[in-house]
Structure formats: C-alpha cells, structure tokens
Amino acid sequence: MGDWKSGLNSDPTDWLLQEDNPSVRYLTLLDILDLAEDDPAVTNTKRRIMDTGAVPKILAKQKKGGYWENQEDFYIRTKYKGIVWQLIVLASLEADGNNTRIKKACEFILENSQDRQSGGFHAFCWIDFNAWY
C-alpha cells in the first residue's frame, strides 16, 4: 500500500482496527493490511458489521414499510435522512445487501419511484425549482 504512514505523526492502524467499528476494521483489514476476503479475521469482522456499530443503529430506525423518515422522502427533501441516503451510507459501511431490511428498502424504492408507463425513475422531489432562479 506504499509508504503512506510516513506523512503522519503516528500510525493510526491500531485505532482503525478497534472492535467497536467493524466497518472501519473490515476495510482496514482489506485495504491497508491487504488480507484476503477469506481470511478468518476478515470474515469474522464482516459478519459483525450487521450486529455492531452504525449499521444496526441505522436499521433500527427503519420503518416497517422499508423507508426511514417518511415514505415520500427518497433523496432531496430530507437530505441524508431519506431512503436513498440511508442505503448509500449502509453500502459505504459494507452492510450485507442480502439482509432482509436492506432488500425491503430497495424494493420500496423500485415499487414507489418508477413510472409504470415509461419505466423511468423520478426523484420524488417536491422542490419549487423556480424559486431558485
């Protein structure tokens, strides 16, 4: 991975490997320590992502219907709290895409944002763009 540590005041690897943030630990094991996906430390850490840290906290706030704040908030109206943003964060945290709650959120987007006639998608954006000009 090169000599990236030489520009730092100290080595952050131990901090990045802390058990309380399995997403960061997982990415550190793969991208900094260059361990293989099938390494036991990597597979154990990957499994913990769904049980420890930010991922279970985000999923705990998900509504029964598969969305978070409210079902109309996909992307823009409640930036960072809408369903698309929650999925972006979950993906960044390496959450398991096979999780039923994550699948439910994806299904919600597909069922509620696609125009049935054209097959295209819209952003559920109720912003008055004329007010910006």
C-alpha positions in Angstrom: 0.0 0.0 0.0 3.0 2.3 -0.2 4.6 4.4 2.5 1.5 6.4 3.3 2.3 6.3 7.1 5.5 8.3 6.6 3.5 11.6 6.3 1.7 11.0 9.6 2.6 11.9 13.2 1.8 8.4 14.3 0.5 5.1 13.0 -3.4 5.0 13.1 -3.6 1.3 12.3 -4.5 0.2 15.9 -7.2 2.8 16.0 -8.6 1.7 12.7 -8.7 -1.9 13.9 -10.8 -1.2 17.0 -13.6 -3.7 17.5 -16.3 -1.1 18.1 -16.4 -0.1 14.4 -16.4 -3.3 12.4 -17.0 -1.4 9.1 -13.7 0.5 9.5 -12.0 -2.5 10.8 -13.1 -4.6 7.8 -11.9 -2.0 5.3 -8.6 -1.6 7.2 -8.0 -5.4 7.1 -8.7 -5.5 3.4 -7.3 -2.2 2.1 -4.5 -1.4 4.5 -3.3 -4.7 5.8 -4.0 -6.4 2.4 -5.7 -9.5 4.0 -7.7 -11.8 1.7 -11.6 -11.8 1.8 -11.4 -15.4 3.1 -9.0 -14.6 5.9 -10.8 -15.5 9.2 -10.2 -12.0 10.7 -11.9 -10.5 7.6 -14.8 -12.9 7.5 -15.5 -12.6 11.3 -15.3 -8.8 11.1 -17.6 -8.8 8.0 -20.2 -10.8 10.0 -20.0 -8.3 12.9 -20.9 -5.3 10.7 -24.6 -6.2 10.9 -24.6 -6.5 14.7 -22.2 -3.8 16.0 -21.7 -0.1 15.2 -23.6 2.2 12.9 -25.3 -0.4 10.7 -27.7 -1.9 13.3 -28.4 1.7 14.6 -29.4 2.8 11.2 -31.5 -0.3 10.5 -33.2 0.1 13.9 -34.7 3.4 12.7 -36.2 1.9 9.6 -40.0 1.9 9.4 -41.9 -1.3 8.8 -42.6 -0.3 5.2 -38.9 -0.2 4.3 -38.3 3.6 4.5 -36.9 5.8 7.2 -38.2 9.3 7.9 -41.4 9.0 5.8 -42.3 7.3 2.6 -42.1 10.4 0.4 -38.5 11.2 1.4 -36.3 9.5 -1.1 -33.4 11.7 -1.7 -33.7 15.5 -1.7 -36.4 16.6 0.6 -34.8 15.2 3.7 -31.2 15.1 2.7 -29.2 12.5 4.5 -32.3 11.1 6.1 -34.2 9.8 3.1 -34.2 6.2 2.0 -31.6 6.7 -0.8 -29.2 8.3 1.6 -29.7 5.6 4.2 -28.8 3.0 1.6 -25.8 5.0 0.4 -24.5 5.1 4.0 -25.3 1.4 4.6 -23.4 0.5 1.4 -20.4 2.6 2.5 -20.4 0.8 5.8 -20.2 -2.5 3.9 -23.7 -3.7 5.2 -24.8 -7.0 3.9 -27.0 -6.4 0.8 -28.7 -9.8 1.4 -30.2 -8.5 4.7 -34.0 -8.6 4.6 -34.3 -5.0 5.8 -31.9 -3.7 3.2 -33.8 -5.7 0.5 -37.1 -4.2 1.7 -35.7 -0.7 1.3 -34.5 -1.5 -2.2 -37.9 -3.0 -3.1 -39.6 0.1 -1.7 -37.6 2.3 -4.0 -38.3 0.1 -7.0 -42.0 -0.1 -6.2 -42.5 3.6 -5.4 -40.2 5.6 -7.7 -40.7 4.0 -11.1 -43.1 5.5 -13.6 -45.1 2.4 -14.7 -45.7 3.7 -18.3 -42.2 4.9 -19.2 -40.2 2.6 -17.0 -38.1 5.7 -15.9 -37.4 6.8 -12.4 -38.1 10.1 -10.7 -36.6 11.5 -7.5 -39.8 12.3 -5.6 -38.6 15.9 -5.4 -41.2 18.4 -4.4 -39.0 21.4 -4.6 -40.0 24.5 -6.4 -37.0 24.9 -8.7 -38.4 28.3 -10.0 -37.8 29.7 -6.5 -34.0 29.1 -7.1 -33.8 31.3 -10.1 
